[in-house]
Amino acid sequence: MLVFLYVLAAMGVAYWARLDGRRPGTWFLLAILLTPLGGSIALMIRTRLGH
């Protein structure tokens, strides 16, 4: 169950990346490797910096 929620949260990061016009596959893998919270924080910083 915990693994399911972990992957679901990583998919949420990928969806957010797609909405921002970024590559969702890359952000999904990043969220899996860093944890979904770390991936979402990285995406938020990346979006705010405009890169």
Secondary structure, 3 states (H helix, E strand, C coil): CHHHHHHHHHHHHHHHHHHCCCCHHHHHHHHHHHCHHHHHHHHHHHHHHCC
